[in-house]
Amino acid sequence: MISLLYVDLFCGAGGTSTGVELACVSDEQCAKVVACVNHDKNAIASHAANHPDALHFTEDIRTLELSSLVAHVNRMKQIYPEAHVVLWASLECTNFSKAKGGLPRDADSRTLAEHLFRYIEALNPSYIQIENVEEFMSWGDMDANGKPISKDKGRLYERWKRNVKSYGYEFEHKILNAADYGAFTSRRRFFGQFAAKGLPITWPEPSHCKDGKIDMFCNLEKWRPVKDVLDLQDEGESIFNRKKPLADKTLERIFAGLVKFVAGGKDSFMIKWNSMSRNGGYNAPGIDEPCPVVSCQNRLGIANVHFLSKYYSGDPYSKNIPVSGPAHTIKCKDNHALVTSDFLAAYYSNGDNTSSVNSPCPTVSTKDRFNYVQPQFLCSYNFNDAGKDINAPSPTILTKDRLSLIAPVFIDQQYGQSKPASANQPLGCVTANPKYALVTPWLMNTNFSNVGSSLEQPAQTITANRKHHYLMNPQYQSAGSSIDNPCFTLIARMDKTPPYFISTKHGVYAFHNYYGWLSEVIQKRPVFIFKDVDSLCPPIWKIINFMVLYQIVDIKMRMLKIPELKRIMGFPEDYVLIGTQAEKKKYIGNAVEVNMARVLCEAVSRKLRELRKVAA
């Protein structure tokens, strides 16, 4: 049963309308888009191609003659007599958003909300739903230079809200994050609801949270990673020796992403940076460090580092995000890039390859390179003597006690002198607060999250290569985002400031000279050699030094593709967009995240049905 009839103002290519049409309660469609208004002919053409049943007006909302719209809405109310009319307005956000930076605001654009009053008077909607950036609530006066006056912050917003409420509406608002409702983007937006007196205002319950949460009060899944909707096979083009060199700011953002997602953050990066030996070589890092030692022997495995990089102004360290979570806000212009890093990681070195059973297991290679080790053995403190199997004869017993029995399972006593105790002996005094812990060996999985598993369980999947990616975000002061998180917010200006997918390729560096390190892969194939190294900009030198430090021989980058952007914003695969590439990206970035419109519509419809059942 149709409970809500939507009039979609500023409809764009149809994010809100798509979500509304997908909304269901009890497996039954609960809402319908009956009319939409937008001034962009290609946006309306895209909307009409996907929502042919709606009445389309290619008009500016400020000048549209409303008689045709009113007549059509009245006809729909006769067809669906129990349905409530919803006036949805995704007001233009550019001149409110912090993405505008310090640029002057367009005063006319900021007053579009004032033009809703004649729609309210003509349609008398049961609900008015508003979507905008968080900064909409700071709408206030501007000075002669087009800059907001700080002391008047929020004054015009409060006046506008009071004027709408004077028509007899109740009002509530919330800041909602699309990732909390199952989206692939962590797009935070202001949502306001005006309801006619006697009608409920309700909000959708979150289904996800950043790290996931299960307890007696809730069952929230972890945020959906953006990597699920990215084409990780397409790594793009090397950032070196391009026909048009990358801008310094772009290189700074790439470097920030490398520090965050390859080195594991600034702290880890500094630890690695300072791990030099006296002769200039690198000390072998532990398996908890960003990259293991790379040797010249045939014991190497391929891996990729991937992240999303945002292409906006600001501090580069906040421009990159992992692909393991939701994307950030998608805007109208293409300002995300996928960055990929391939590297060769040595599984073994020439030194002592034995490791304690109290440490995580080393990397499992594609060849059989492990021997079974007796979990109990004798440890001799003589010279460089290794452990002895307890099933073999004991080493020479000296006058001093130099033999110890090693057992991987013991009790960790967390009081007194905190000495470990054997699991074969009676347990000490049990105190009111838990002070004992059972310590057992476990197997570390070095893929992605590095989550360990019990030796009593089957081993996790052993892969031939390890994948890492991140997204570069050019907005604000972002270091980007991991592809294991939702994508950052995509904006309308993606043709000027596009997001990028970043990947890097690892190998072995050949030599060092006055100008810095130049690279050569292990097969002696040059990846990047600069003829005029004196002309290189400082960000390039930082990247090259980082590459030497982490054995990276190439870095690739590409912009996110339209199918990927559509998936991030929740559009169906077959959704039709009409226009140039720049226009399509603009429509995606301007769109309301589809899933947010759906869950909000479902929440209101569900509440109305519950009230109708109570009244019956």
C-alpha positions in Angstrom: 0.0 0.0 0.0 1.3 3.4 -1.0 1.6 5.6 2.2 3.6 8.5 0.9 3.5 10.5 -2.4 6.7 12.5 -3.0 7.3 15.7 -4.8 11.1 15.8 -5.4 12.5 19.4 -5.7 16.1 19.7 -6.8 15.8 16.1 -8.0 19.0 16.0 -10.0 19.5 12.6 -11.5 17.4 10.9 -8.9 19.1 9.7 -5.7 16.2 10.6 -3.5 13.6 9.3 -6.0 15.4 6.0 -6.5 15.6 5.5 -2.7 11.9 6.3 -2.3 10.8 3.9 -5.1 12.9 1.2 -3.5 11.3 1.7 -0.1 9.3 -1.3 1.2 7.4 -2.1 4.3 6.4 -5.8 4.8 7.8 -6.5 1.3 5.4 -4.1 -0.2 6.2 -0.8 -1.9 5.3 2.0 0.5 6.0 5.2 -1.5 5.9 6.7 -4.9 7.5 9.7 -6.6 4.8 11.6 -8.5 6.6 14.8 -9.6 10.0 16.3 -9.7 11.6 19.7 -10.6 15.1 20.5 -11.8 16.6 23.2 -14.0 19.2 20.9 -15.7 17.9 19.3 -18.8 20.3 16.3 -18.8 19.6 15.7 -15.1 15.9 15.7 -15.9 16.5 13.4 -18.9 18.5 11.0 -16.6 15.7 11.1 -14.0 13.0 10.5 -16.7 14.9 7.5 -18.1 14.8 5.8 -14.7 11.5 7.1 -13.4 9.2 7.5 -16.4 6.0 7.5 -14.3 6.8 10.8 -12.5 5.8 14.2 -14.0 9.0 16.1 -14.9 9.5 19.9 -14.9 12.7 21.2 -16.4 12.4 24.5 -14.5 14.0 26.6 -11.9 12.0 26.1 -8.7 12.0 29.9 -8.2 10.1 30.5 -11.5 8.0 27.4 -12.0 4.3 28.1 -12.5 2.6 25.7 -10.0 -0.9 25.1 -11.4 0.2 22.0 -13.4 2.1 20.6 -10.4 -0.9 21.1 -8.1 -3.4 19.6 -10.5 -1.2 16.5 -10.9 -0.7 16.0 -7.2 -4.4 16.3 -6.6 -5.0 13.6 -9.2 -2.5 11.3 -7.4 -4.3 11.9 -4.1 -7.5 10.7 -5.7 -5.8 7.5 -6.9 -4.1 7.0 -3.5 -6.6 8.6 -1.0 -4.8 7.3 2.2 -1.4 8.5 1.1 0.3 11.6 2.6 2.1 14.2 0.4 5.7 14.7 1.1 7.6 17.8 -0.2 11.3 16.8 -0.4 13.9 19.5 -0.9 17.6 18.8 -1.3 18.6 22.4 -1.2 21.7 23.5 -3.1 24.5 23.0 -0.6 27.6 24.5 -2.3 27.3 27.9 -0.7 26.8 26.4 2.8 29.3 23.6 2.7 32.8 23.8 4.2 34.0 22.2 0.9 33.7 25.8 -0.5 36.6 26.7 1.7 37.3 30.4 2.0 35.8 31.3 -1.3 32.9 33.9 -1.3 29.4 32.5 -1.1 26.6 33.1 -3.5 23.9 35.0 -1.6 21.1 34.1 -4.1 22.0 30.4 -3.8 21.7 30.6 0.0 18.2 31.9 -0.2 16.7 29.0 -2.2 15.1 27.7 1.0 13.0 30.9 1.1 11.3 29.8 -2.2 9.7 26.7 -0.5 6.9 28.8 1.0 4.9 29.1 -2.2 5.1 25.3 -2.6 3.9 24.8 0.9 1.0 27.1 0.4 0.0 25.5 -3.0 0.4 21.8 -2.0 -0.3 21.8 1.7 2.0 18.8 2.2 1.7 16.5 5.2 5.5 16.3 5.5 8.4 18.5 4.4 11.7 16.8 4.4 15.0 18.7 3.9 18.4 17.3 3.1 21.6 19.4 3.2 25.1 19.7 4.5 25.6 20.2 8.3 26.6 23.8 7.7 23.0 24.6 6.6 22.3 25.2 10.3 24.8 28.0 10.3 23.0 30.0 7.5 23.4 33.6 8.4 24.2 37.1 7.0 27.1 37.8 4.7 29.4 40.8 4.4 30.1 42.9 1.3 32.8 40.4 0.2 30.4 37.4 0.3 31.9 36.0 3.5 29.6 34.8 6.3 29.5 37.1 9.3 30.4 34.9 12.3 28.3 36.8 14.9 25.2 36.2 12.7 25.8 32.5 12.3 22.6 30.5 12.2 20.3 33.6 12.4 18.7 33.1 9.0 18.3 29.4 9.5 16.4 29.9 12.8 14.2 32.6 11.1 13.4 30.3 8.2 12.6 27.4 10.5 10.2 29.5 12.5 8.5 30.7 9.3 7.9 27.1 8.1 6.6 26.0 11.5 4.1 28.9 11.4 2.2 26.9 8.8 1.3 24.5 11.6 4.2 22.0 11.4 6.3 20.3 14.1 10.0 20.1 13.4 12.9 17.8 14.2 16.3 17.4 12.7 19.3 15.0 12.9 22.7 14.7 11.4 22.9 11.2 9.9 25.9 9.3 8.5 25.0 7.1 5.5 27.5 4.5 6.6 25.5 3.8 9.7 22.6 2.6 7.4 24.6 0.3 5.2 26.0 2.7 2.6 29.5 2.5 1.1 30.1 6.2 1.9 30.5 7.9 5.3 28.5 10.9 4.0 27.1 13.0 6.9 24.1 15.2 6.2 21.5 17.3 7.9 18.0 15.9 7.6 15.1 17.9 8.8 11.5 16.8 9.0 8.4 19.1 9.3 5.2 17.2 10.1 1.7 18.5 10.1 0.0 18.5 13.5 -1.1 15.0 14.5 1.4 13.2 12.3 4.5 11.5 13.8 8.1 12.3 13.2 10.2 9.2 13.2 13.8 8.3 12.3 15.4 5.1 11.0 17.4 2.9 13.4 21.1 2.4 12.4 22.0 -1.0 11.1 25.8 -0.5 11.1 28.5 1.2 13.1 32.2 1.9 12.6 33.6 -1.2 14.3 30.4 -3.3 14.7 28.6 -3.9 18.0 26.7 -6.8 19.4 25.2 -6.8 22.9 21.9 -7.2 24.7 20.7 -3.8 23.4 21.8 -3.8 19.7 23.2 -5.9 16.9 25.1 -3.5 14.6 27.2 -4.7 11.7 30.5 -3.2 10.9 30.6 -0.4 8.3 30.6 -1.8 4.7 34.1 -1.4 3.1 34.3 0.6 -0.2 36.6 -2.0 -1.6 33.6 -4.2 -2.3 32.5 -1.9 -5.0 35.9 -1.0 -6.5 37.6 -2.5 -9.5 40.9 -3.4 -7.8 42.3 -5.0 -11.0 42.5 -1.6 -12.7 45.4 0.0 -10.9 45.8 3.0 -13.3 48.9 4.7 -14.6 52.2 5.3 -12.9 52.6 8.7 -11.2 56.1 9.0 -12.7 57.0 10.3 -16.2 53.5 11.4 -17.1 53.0 13.6 -20.1 51.5 16.2 -17.7 53.3 16.0 -14.4 51.2 15.8 -11.3 50.8 18.9 -9.2 52.8 19.3 -6.0 49.7 19.2 -3.9 48.6 15.9 -5.5 52.1 14.4 -4.7 51.9 15.6 -1.1 48.6 13.8 -0.7 50.0 10.6 -2.3 52.9 10.8 0.2 50.5 11.4 3.1 48.6 8.3 2.0 51.8 6.2 1.8 52.7 7.2 5.3 49.2 6.3 6.6 48.5 3.1 4.7 51.8 1.6 3.7 53.9 2.7 6.8 50.9 2.3 9.1 50.9 5.9 10.3 53.4 8.5 11.2 54.7 6.7 14.3 55.3 3.5 12.5 56.8 5.4 9.6 59.3 7.2 11.9 60.3 3.9 13.5 61.0 2.4 10.1 62.8 5.6 8.9 65.2 5.4 11.8 65.9 1.6 11.6 69.2 2.1 9.8 72.4 0.1 10.7 75.8 1.7 10.7 76.7 0.7 7.2 73.5 2.2 5.7 71.6 -1.1 5.4 68.2 -1.7 6.9 67.6 -3.8 10.0 65.0 -6.5 9.5 61.7 -5.3 10.8 59.4 -7.6 12.8 56.2 -9.0 11.4 54.3 -6.3 13.2 56.0 -3.6 11.2 54.8 -2.2 7.9 57.0 -4.2 5.5 59.3 -7.2 6.0 62.9 -7.4 4.7 63.3 -7.7 1.0 66.2 -10.0 -0.1 67.7 -10.7 -3.5 66.9 -14.4 -3.3 63.9 -16.0 -5.0 61.8 -15.9 -1.9 59.4 -13.1 -2.8 55.7 -12.6 -2.9 53.6 -10.0 -4.7 51.3 -7.7 -2.8 49.3 -4.5 -3.4 48.6 -1.4 -1.3 45.4 0.3 -2.2 43.8 3.5 -0.9 41.4 6.2 -2.0 42.9 9.7 -2.4 40.7 12.8 -2.4 41.7 15.6 -4.7 40.9 18.7 -2.8 42.9 21.5 -1.2 44.1 21.3 2.4 46.4 19.2 4.6 47.4 16.1 2.5 47.5 13.8 5.6 43.7 14.0 5.9 43.1 13.3 2.1 43.5 9.5 2.0 41.2 6.8 3.3 41.4 3.0 3.3 39.2 1.0 0.9 38.2 -1.3 3.8 35.5 1.0 4.9 32.8 3.3 3.5 33.8 6.0 1.0 33.6 9.7 2.0 31.0 12.0 0.5 30.7 11.7 -3.3 30.4 15.2 -4.8 29.6 16.4 -8.3 33.2 16.7 -9.4 35.5 13.7 -9.8 37.8 14.1 -6.8 38.7 10.6 -5.8 41.5 8.4 -7.1 42.4 4.8 -6.4 46.1 4.4 -5.5 47.7 1.0 -5.7 51.1 -0.2 -4.5 52.6 -3.6 -5.6 55.6 -4.7 -3.6 57.9 -7.8 -3.3 58.1 -9.0 0.3 60.7 -11.5 1.4 59.3 -14.3 3.5 62.7 -15.3 4.9 66.2 -13.8 5.4 69.6 -15.5 5.8 69.7 -15.2 9.5 67.9 -17.1 12.3 64.5 -17.9 11.0 63.2 -19.6 14.2 60.6 -17.7 16.1 59.1 -18.2 19.6 55.8 -19.9 19.9 54.8 -16.9 21.9 55.1 -14.8 18.8 52.8 -14.7 15.7 53.6 -17.2 13.0 55.8 -15.8 10.1 54.3 -15.4 6.6 53.3 -18.7 5.0 54.7 -18.8 1.5 53.5 -20.8 -1.6 56.4 -23.2 -1.0 56.6 -25.6 1.9 59.2 -23.8 4.1 58.0 -24.8 7.6 59.1 -27.7 9.9 57.1 -29.0 12.7 58.5 -27.7 16.0 58.0 -29.7 19.2 55.9 -27.4 21.4 58.1 -28.4 24.5 61.8 -28.2 24.2 65.0 -27.6 26.2 66.5 -24.1 26.0 70.3 -24.1 26.5 72.0 -20.9 27.5 75.4 -22.1 26.2 76.9 -19.9 23.4 74.7 -19.9 20.3 73.1 -23.3 21.1 69.5 -23.6 19.8 66.7 -25.4 21.5 66.7 -29.2 21.9 63.9 -31.6 21.4 62.8 -33.2 24.7 62.6 -36.5 22.8 66.4 -36.3 22.1 69.3 -36.7 24.6 69.9 -33.7 26.8 73.0 -31.5 26.0 75.9 -31.5 28.4 74.9 -30.6 31.9 77.4 -28.1 33.4 78.0 -27.1 37.0 75.7 -24.1 36.5 72.1 -24.5 35.7 71.8 -23.7 32.0 68.9 -25.8 30.8 65.2 -24.7 30.9 62.1 -26.6 29.9 60.1 -24.4 27.5 56.3 -24.9 27.3 54.0 -22.8 25.1 51.0 -23.0 27.4 51.4 -21.3 30.8 49.5 -19.2 33.3 50.1 -15.4 33.3 49.9 -14.2 36.9 49.0 -10.5 37.0 49.9 -9.7 40.6 52.9 -10.0 42.9 56.0 -10.4 40.9 53.9 -11.4 37.9 55.9 -14.5 37.2 54.3 -17.0 34.8 53.3 -20.4 36.3 53.1 -23.8 34.7 49.7 -25.1 33.6 50.7 -28.5 35.1 50.8 -27.1 38.7 47.9 -26.1 41.0 46.7 -22.6 40.4 47.6 -20.0 43.0 45.1 -18.0 45.1 42.1 -16.8 43.2 41.4 -13.2 44.0 38.2 -11.2 43.8 39.4 -9.5 40.6 40.6 -11.7 37.7 44.4 -11.9 37.9 45.1 -15.0 35.8 45.3 -15.4 32.0 46.0 -18.6 30.1 48.7 -18.0 27.4 48.7 -20.3 24.4 50.3 -20.2 20.9 48.2 -18.9 18.0 48.5 -18.5 14.3 48.7 -15.0 12.8 47.0 -14.3 9.5 49.0 -11.6 7.7 46.3 -10.9 5.1 44.5 -7.5 5.5 43.4 -7.3 9.2 46.2 -9.5 10.7 43.7 -11.3 12.9 45.0 -14.4 14.6 43.4 -17.7 15.0 43.6 -20.7 17.4 45.9 -23.6 16.5 42.9 -25.8 17.3 41.0 -24.3 14.2 41.7 -24.9 10.5 44.3 -22.4 9.1 42.8 -19.5 7.2 43.2 -19.2 3.5 46.8 -18.9 2.4 47.2 -16.5 -0.5 50.1 -16.0 -2.9 50.0 -12.2 -2.6 48.8 -9.6 -0.2 46.5 -6.7 -1.3 46.5 -3.1 0.1 44.8 -0.1 -1.5 43.7 3.3 -0.4 41.7 6.3 -1.7 43.2 9.8 -2.1 40.9 12.5 -1.1 41.7 16.0 -2.4 39.2 17.7 0.1 40.0 19.8 3.1 42.9 18.3 5.2 42.3 14.6 4.5 45.0 11.9 4.3 42.6 9.8 2.3 40.8 6.6 3.3 41.4 2.9 3.5 39.3 0.7 1.1 38.4 -1.3 4.2 36.3 1.7 5.4 33.4 3.5 3.7 34.3 6.0 1.1 34.6 9.7 2.2 32.0 12.1 0.9 32.0 12.6 -2.8 31.2 16.1 -4.0 29.8 17.8 -7.1 33.2 19.2 -8.1 34.7 15.8 -9.1 35.7 17.1 -12.6 38.1 19.6 -10.9 39.0 17.8 -7.7 38.6 14.0 -8.4 39.1 11.2 -5.9 41.9 8.8 -6.8 42.6 5.1 -6.3 46.3 4.7 -5.3 48.4 1.5 -5.5 52.2 0.9 -5.2 54.5 -1.7 -6.5 57.4 -3.0 -4.4 60.8 -4.3 -5.4 64.5 -3.8 -4.9 66.5 -0.5 -5.2 69.8 -0.7 -7.1 71.9 2.2 -6.0 72.1 5.6 -4.3 73.9 8.8 -5.4 74.0 12.5 -4.7 70.6 13.1 -6.1 68.8 10.4 -4.1 67.7 6.9 -4.7 66.8 5.7 -8.2 65.0 2.4 -8.6 65.4 -0.7 -10.5 63.3 -3.9 -10.1 64.9 -7.2 -9.4 64.7 -8.2 -13.1 66.9 -5.1 -13.9 64.0 -3.4 -15.6 64.0 0.4 -14.9 60.6 1.6 -13.7 61.4 5.3 -13.4 64.6 7.0 -14.3 64.7 10.8 -14.4 67.0 12.5 -16.9 67.0 15.8 -15.1 66.9 15.0 -11.5 67.7 18.6 -10.5 64.2 19.6 -11.8 62.3 17.3 -9.5 60.0 19.0 -7.0 60.4 18.4 -3.2 57.3 16.2 -2.9 58.8 13.8 -5.5 62.0 13.5 -3.5 60.0 12.7 -0.3 58.1 10.0 -2.3 61.3 8.5 -3.7 63.0 8.3 -0.3 59.9 6.7 1.1 59.9 4.2 -1.8 63.5 3.3 -1.1 62.7 2.8 2.6 59.8 0.5 1.8 61.2 -1.1 -1.3 58.6 0.4 -3.6 59.5 0.6 -7.3 56.3 2.1 -8.7 53.1 3.9 -7.6 50.0 3.9 -9.7 47.0 6.2 -9.6 43.7 6.5 -11.4 40.4 8.4 -10.9 37.4 6.4 -9.8 35.1 5.3 -12.6 31.5 6.2 -13.0 30.2 2.7 -12.3 32.3 2.7 -9.1 30.9 6.1 -8.1 27.3 4.9 -8.8 27.8 1.9 -6.5 29.3 4.0 -3.7 26.2 6.3 -3.8 23.8 3.3 -3.9 22.6 3.5 -7.4 21.7 0.3 -9.2 24.1 -1.1 -11.8 21.7 -0.4 -14.6 20.9 3.2 -13.6 21.0 5.4 -16.7 22.9 8.7 -16.6 22.7 11.1 -19.6 25.4 13.7 -20.4 29.1 14.1 -20.6 31.5 12.3 -18.2 31.8 15.5 -16.1 28.1 15.9 -16.0 27.5 12.3 -14.9 30.0 12.7 -12.1 28.4 16.0 -11.1 25.0 14.3 -10.9 26.4 11.5 -8.7 28.1 13.9 -6.4 25.0 16.1 -6.1 22.7 13.1 -5.4 21.3 12.1 -2.1 22.7 8.7 -1.1 20.1 6.3 -2.3 20.0 4.1 0.8 19.5 7.1 3.1 16.4 8.2 1.2 15.1 4.6 1.3 15.5 4.0 5.1 14.0 7.5 6.0 11.0 6.8 3.8 10.5 3.3 5.2 10.7 4.6 8.8 7.9 7.2 8.2 5.8 4.7 6.3 6.1 2.0 8.9 5.1 4.4 11.7 2.0 5.6 9.7 0.9 2.0 9.2 1.3 1.3 12.9 -0.9 4.3 13.8 -3.5 3.3 11.2 -3.7 -0.2 12.7 -4.2 1.2 16.2 -6.9 3.6 15.0 -8.7 0.7 13.2 
